[in-house]
Amino acid sequence: MYLTILIISIITIDQWSKWLIRTNFSLYQSKPIIQDFFHFTYVTNEGMAFGLELPGGKIILLFLTIILTILLAFYLWNEKDGHPLNKYGLALILSGAIGNLIDRAYFGKVVDFLDFMIGDFHWYVFNVADSAVTIGMIIYIFYSINEDKMTFKN
C-alpha cells in the first residue's frame, strides 16, 4: 500500500511540476530561484539521460523504455515481501521511469527544469522523475552491496 502511494505521489508531483513549467515558461526561459546556484530553466530532452541519443531514434527509445518499465514493475512485484530498502529503491526508480515515460509517450520528449550551477560548473538540467530514479538507484545499490549484512523479518 505504501509503495503504491509513493509511486502515485511521485508521478503526480513530477507531472504537475512539468505542467507548471510547460504552461508558465517559454522554452529555454530561466528564472533564478537562488541567483547563480539554482534556477528553473525550461528545456526538453528527446534522448536518454544527459541528452544521450539512442541509435534508432525516439521510437526505439520509447519502445525500450516501455519494455524496461514493465520489467521493472514485475521485479518490484516479485520483491513485494523483500527488504524495505530494496522495495523503496525500486519504487522510486519505477515512479521516475513512469514519469518520464508519460512525457515521451505524449510529447515525444521529456521536460527538464531543475537547473543547478556553481560558478562556471553547470550541471545537466533535470526533473523530479530523474531525481526519483537517482535516489532510487542509490538506495538500490546501497542495499545490493550490503544485502548480506541486513536482516529484515516480515
Secondary structure, DSSP 8 states (H G I E B T S, - for coil): -HHHHHHHHHHHHHHHHHHHHHHHS-TT-EEEEETTTEEEEEEEESSSGGG---TTHHHHHHHHHHHHHHHHHHHHHHTTTS-HHHHHHHHHHHHHHHHHHHHHHHHSSEEEEEEEEETTEE---B-HHHHHHHHHHHHHHHHHHHGGG-----
